[in-house]
Amino acid sequence: MTSKLQRTRNDKMIAGVANGLARYFNIDVTIVRLILVILFLLPHGIGLPIYVILWIVMPEEPALDVPRYDPYTGQPLG
């Protein structure tokens, strides 16, 4: 596994935890979401605390460094 365990910025429903886990383990995000829902529906609702802990612990992936340009002149900003 060469990827880092990080929450995603763009492909997320709530906090990006499920998609981050799916990318890390190289599986479909739907499978991870179903597992989290099943854990949430168990009698003690263990899925919610797990999700919140992962939300707090997992860092968010860094923003892409996209160069910005002046829309009128086309010159780079900053």
Buried (B, 14 or more C-beta within 10 A) or exposed (E): EEEEBBBBBEEBEEBBBBBBBBBBEEEEBEEBBEBBEEBBEEEEEEBEEBBEEBBEEBEBBEEEEEEEEEEEEEEEEE
